[in-house]
């Protein structure tokens, strides 16, 4: 075996479709597509470029001569020129006009924007699928009472479906941000060396209208409505931080979901899927670890921390540009997309196969509900002639005694103590009727239904053609 590092994002986590987007083949195909679009637009605007030259370039668009490009780059130390010259070797007739008037950023920057646009669409498909999975889950369990937790201490009741709506709402916020960035994406276009379009002004004899039209034609040929009106040598690096902030936000939401499931798994209330032959621990055969949600949180942490990079890069762009962005962006942009793709693959898998242990949830509710019911019990007892202050003090003492009893592993006998005290004038039957969990969930059911109808369903309907992405768990 060779001693060679393997990137876990490639080997274990990301899907094939996301890996293809950030592959060398896709990158250099897109470079060549841009050179073809440039030549076509220049021909349409009157430059002496023949259709035969363009046809020759089209014939070799996907046939990348990688080895020749590598050899040339060893001498030139310039990746763009290496590929210009390698392309020219395959297209001798077109060689004189390849990259005409362009700077390296013409292929480099425009390709980065194109690849991020395609990657955003994959992320969007998976995000919608998770939202759809959780919508089904929320409706199914909209009326199943469960303990709410604040500070991870028992609080008032909520429902399992209501809690799921918290996860969905986070994702809807992410979707809104993603769609905004997606709809506002602009191409860099053909702007020349420092963004002044001087080289194209030279080519078109200072005809500004033709130079502006060139920019527009290239954008349209590459599937964009517009280009940045102003650039230096590169497109504004703030674009990277804006797009990758959406990736950070998705990671943030996924981390919250996965952390919640890890806590609920400890309580044995809700669990991620666990397969028949799955091993939880190499030593402890009984273990059932929430490894999928742990993977989500691990990848999310990577994204959230790494997402700081584009802000620093954007802030450090000197004047019209500096090259200290290059190595960083080559690593950060693909890896953040690959990591978010990987965590969404797991999120799809988990959200479509969540295991709800209703009996355990009911047991925990029964254990804590007597404490929550004491206020209602107090009001009922006062209505029957009891002294509010005296009864409040009795309940306070009983509650402390019962809490200490629970810490010793005993059962909750608070209701029995109240029923046995004649000062409350309440029978056990009357108290039991007040302990119906459904009476303690407020508007949870209505909130779920309203939220799904008003906010979730419209987004699902709008994107119904991309719902149903399968999960891509490799391991």
Buried (B, 14 or more C-beta within 10 A) or exposed (E): EEEEEEEBBBEEBBBEBBBEBBBEEBBBBBBBBBBBBBBBBBBBBEBEBEEEBBEBBBEBBEEBBEEBBEEBBEEBEEBBBBBBBBBBEBBEBBBEBBBBBBBBBBBBBBBBBBBBBBBBEBBBBBBBBBBBBBBEBBBBBBBBBBBBBEEEEBEEBBBBBBBBBBBBBBBBBBBEBBBEBBEEBBBBBBBBBBBBBBBBBEBBEEBEEBBBBBBBBBBBBBEBEBBBEEBBBBBBBBBBBBBBBBBBBBBBBBBBBBBBBBBBBEBBBBBBEBEEEEEBEEEEEEEBBBBBBBBBBBBBBBBBEBBEBBBEBBEEBEEEBBEEBBEBBEEBBBBBBBBBBBBBBBBBBBBBBBEBBEEBBBEBBEBBBBBBBBEBBBEBBBEEEBEEEEBBEBBEEBBEEBEEBBEEEEEBBBBBBBBEBEEBBBEEEBBEEBBEBEBBBEEBBEBBBEBBEEEBEEBBEEBEEBBEBEBBBEE
